[in-house]
Amino acid sequence: MDSVIDIDNNALAFIKENGGVVTVRLSPKYGCCGGVANIVVAEASSPIDPSPYQYHSCYEGIGLFIDQALVGQGLYINVEGWWKLRHLYVDGLPLQLRHTNKQKR
């Protein structure tokens, strides 16, 4: 499964404690004065609509739903926080030098 995404052992335990399924997706974040950035997030739950995701059964029975654009990007999932404030995070996506703004100036 290394070619899809890496999951830390602590994150595996957290995912198992929270249902055994993880979804990795892009989440748009909007700025106060305009602009948008897509942030990669991991959630210990199934997606509402699984159709845009690839599904993988991996890591001791963990179900992984991952956005197709994120497969094989060198990402890894880990967990941070303490007690009930623990949450998953995704790291490892290299910066890409692509300009996607099609607006002419």
C-alpha positions in Angstrom: 0.0 0.0 0.0 3.0 2.3 0.1 2.2 3.5 -3.4 -1.3 4.7 -2.4 -0.6 6.4 1.0 1.4 5.7 4.2 -0.3 5.5 7.6 1.5 5.8 10.9 0.9 3.1 13.5 -0.6 5.7 15.9 -3.0 6.8 13.2 -3.9 3.2 12.4 -4.9 2.7 16.1 -6.9 5.9 16.1 -8.7 4.9 12.9 -9.5 1.5 14.3 -10.9 3.1 17.5 -13.2 5.3 15.3 -14.8 2.7 13.0 -11.9 1.4 10.9 -12.4 3.7 7.9 -10.5 6.8 6.8 -11.3 9.3 4.0 -8.5 11.4 2.4 -9.8 14.3 0.4 -9.2 17.9 -0.8 -11.0 20.5 1.3 -11.3 24.0 -0.1 -10.4 26.8 2.3 -11.4 30.3 1.5 -9.6 33.5 2.5 -11.3 36.5 4.0 -10.4 38.7 1.0 -10.9 36.2 -1.8 -8.9 33.3 -3.0 -9.1 29.6 -2.3 -6.6 26.9 -1.4 -7.3 23.1 -1.4 -6.0 21.5 1.7 -5.6 17.7 2.0 -7.6 16.4 5.0 -8.1 12.9 6.6 -11.2 12.0 8.4 -12.0 8.8 10.4 -15.3 8.3 8.6 -16.7 7.1 5.2 -17.6 9.7 2.6 -21.2 10.6 2.0 -20.7 9.9 -1.8 -18.0 7.3 -2.3 -18.1 7.6 -6.2 -15.2 10.1 -6.6 -12.9 8.1 -4.4 -10.7 5.0 -4.9 -11.4 2.4 -2.2 -8.6 0.3 -0.8 -8.7 -2.3 2.0 -5.4 -2.1 3.7 -3.4 -2.1 6.9 -5.0 -4.9 8.9 -8.5 -4.3 7.6 -8.6 -0.5 7.5 -10.8 0.8 4.7 -9.3 3.7 2.8 -11.3 6.1 0.6 -8.9 8.4 -1.2 -9.4 11.2 -3.8 -8.1 9.9 -7.1 -5.9 13.0 -7.5 -4.0 12.2 -4.3 -3.1 8.5 -5.0 0.7 8.0 -5.1 1.6 11.5 -4.1 3.9 10.6 -1.3 1.4 11.4 1.4 1.2 10.0 4.9 -1.4 10.1 7.6 -0.6 10.7 11.3 -2.5 11.7 14.4 -1.9 14.6 16.7 -3.6 16.1 19.8 -4.5 14.7 23.2 -7.4 12.7 24.5 -10.7 13.8 22.9 -8.9 16.5 20.9 -7.0 14.0 18.8 -7.4 14.2 15.1 -5.8 12.9 11.9 -3.7 15.0 9.6 -2.0 14.5 6.2 1.5 15.6 5.4 4.1 15.0 2.7 2.6 16.6 -0.4 5.3 18.4 -2.3 4.7 21.9 -3.6 3.7 21.9 -7.2 4.5 24.9 -9.4 1.2 25.0 -11.3 -0.7 28.2 -11.8 -4.4 27.3 -12.1 -5.9 30.8 -12.3 -7.2 31.2 -15.8 -8.2 34.8 -15.4 -6.4 37.3 -17.6 -4.9 40.4 -16.0 
